[in-house]
Amino acid sequence: MRSSGGSGSGLSGREAEVVNLVGRGATNAEISRALYISGGTARNHVSKILRKVGLRDRPQLAIYAVEHGLPERR
């Protein structure tokens, strides 16, 4: 089941998981291993999220994640 990412951004639960991992510095390969998805799917998720939140690149997405409290502390 998909749910809101909780930040009012309109992100699905899976997208919020990807943003969380990007915010912690994970590569696409690390995201794919953590979420049991292919590398291509991880790359597609990141691209879709960038478009959805209106950002240009991965560093901006990492900053977005921190500003929205998405990287969960371990």
C-alpha positions as CSV (number, residue, x, y, z in Angstrom):
1,M,0.0,0.0,0.0
2,R,1.3,3.5,-0.9
3,S,1.0,6.4,1.5
4,S,2.0,10.0,1.6
5,G,5.6,10.6,2.4
6,G,4.4,12.7,5.3
7,S,6.1,16.0,4.2
8,G,3.2,17.3,2.2
9,S,5.2,16.8,-0.9
10,G,2.9,14.3,-2.5
11,L,5.6,11.5,-2.5
12,S,4.4,7.9,-2.2
13,G,5.8,5.8,0.6
14,R,8.3,4.2,-1.7
15,E,9.4,7.5,-3.0
16,A,9.9,8.7,0.5
17,E,12.1,5.7,1.2
18,V,14.2,6.5,-1.8
19,V,14.5,10.2,-0.7
20,N,15.5,8.9,2.7
21,L,18.3,6.8,1.3
22,V,19.5,9.6,-1.1
23,G,19.5,12.0,2.0
24,R,21.9,9.5,3.7
25,G,24.2,9.5,0.7
26,A,23.2,6.2,-0.9
27,T,24.0,5.4,-4.5
28,N,21.5,3.9,-6.9
29,A,23.2,0.5,-6.4
30,E,22.8,0.9,-2.6
31,I,19.2,1.9,-3.0
32,S,18.5,-1.1,-5.2
33,R,20.0,-3.4,-2.6
34,A,18.2,-1.8,0.3
35,L,14.8,-1.8,-1.3
36,Y,15.2,-5.1,-3.3
37,I,14.7,-3.4,-6.7
38,S,16.8,-3.2,-9.8
39,G,19.4,-0.5,-10.4
40,G,17.3,0.8,-13.3
41,T,14.2,1.0,-11.1
42,A,16.2,2.9,-8.4
43,R,17.4,5.3,-11.1
44,N,13.9,5.8,-12.4
45,H,12.6,6.5,-8.9
46,V,15.2,9.2,-8.4
47,S,14.4,10.8,-11.8
48,K,10.7,10.8,-11.1
49,I,11.2,12.3,-7.6
50,L,13.4,15.0,-9.0
51,R,10.7,16.0,-11.5
52,K,7.9,15.7,-8.9
53,V,9.6,18.0,-6.4
54,G,11.1,20.3,-9.1
55,L,14.8,19.8,-8.5
56,R,17.7,19.5,-10.9
57,D,20.0,16.9,-9.5
58,R,20.8,14.4,-6.8
59,P,22.7,16.9,-4.5
60,Q,19.6,19.1,-4.4
61,L,17.5,16.0,-3.6
62,A,19.8,15.2,-0.7
63,I,19.4,18.7,0.7
64,Y,15.6,18.5,0.2
65,A,15.6,15.3,2.2
66,V,17.4,16.9,5.1
67,E,15.3,20.0,5.0
68,H,12.1,17.9,5.1
69,G,13.3,15.5,7.8
70,L,13.3,12.5,5.5
71,P,16.6,10.9,6.3
72,E,15.8,8.8,9.3
73,R,18.4,8.6,11.9
74,R,19.9,5.2,12.6
